[in-house]
Amino acid sequence: GVIPTIAPFLLPGVLPLLRTRFPKLRLFLREDLTQRLIAQLKAGRLDAALIALPFDMGGLEWAHVADDELLAAVPADHPLAKLKSATPEALERENLILLEDGHCLREHALSACRLNPPRTSNGEEPFTATSLPTLVQMVGSGLGVTFLPRMAVSAGLAKAADVAVRPIDADHPAREIVVAWRAGSNRRAEGRLLAEVLKEA
């Protein structure tokens, strides 16, 4: 299992590597939100999941893959694009667009930058996006600002629209990418091995 804010950016580099290293491996991939992947791990329906922390990991074990820095993305012609970096406070003053509820990246960005969920002044629902590609398009068309994981930016996501990406002035704004499996599962060795291969990708 892999979460949607990791799958399209990490898998293209990883799958050929896995095929070369383990030619007999039969991989069944399922993309889903963290909560559902964890439920499936605990129920024994999944062997391992590639997810991002922090998350409640009771009953699970995991191996570290990488720290994935969170970056600010703003419209290319925005005043913040002229600066070397963006503060969480400056982003909060803008129209902050996030992924919809259920995506852990939303929570990671807010907690890493110590921000409250965005609220609109007139009480309407703030804009949200269903995926990172949609989020980038919304920012590129001038609807607001957002957070993107470096993994997605490195994979070229920000090139798909007219956006500028800047580091965030905060204490270690990042999510931790891990391979997780059910505690006590006989998949521990494979989980650790998978994490090692993912580190190379």
GIWO-V683932 format. One record per residue. SS is DSSP state (~ for helix, > for strand, _ for the rest). Layout:
BEGIN
ss = <SS:SS>
END
This chain:
BEGIN
ss = <_:>:_:~:~:~:~:~:~:~:~:~:~:~:~:~:~:~:~:~:~:_:_:_:_:_:_:_:_:_:>:_:_:~:~:~:~:~:~:~:~:~:_:_:_:_:_:_:>:>:>:>:>:_:_:_:_:_:_:>:>:>:>:>:>:>:>:>:>:>:>:>:>:>:>:_:_:_:~:~:~:~:_:_:>:>:>:~:~:~:~:~:~:_:_:>:_:>:>:_:_:_:_:~:~:~:~:~:~:~:~:~:_:_:_:_:_:_:_:_:_:_:_:_:_:_:_:>:>:_:_:~:~:~:~:~:~:~:~:~:_:_:_:_:>:>:>:>:>:~:~:~:~:~:_:_:~:~:~:~:_:_:>:>:>:>:>:>:>:_:_:_:_:>:>:>:>:>:>:>:>:>:_:_:_:_:_:~:~:~:~:~:~:~:~:~:~:~:~:~:_>
END
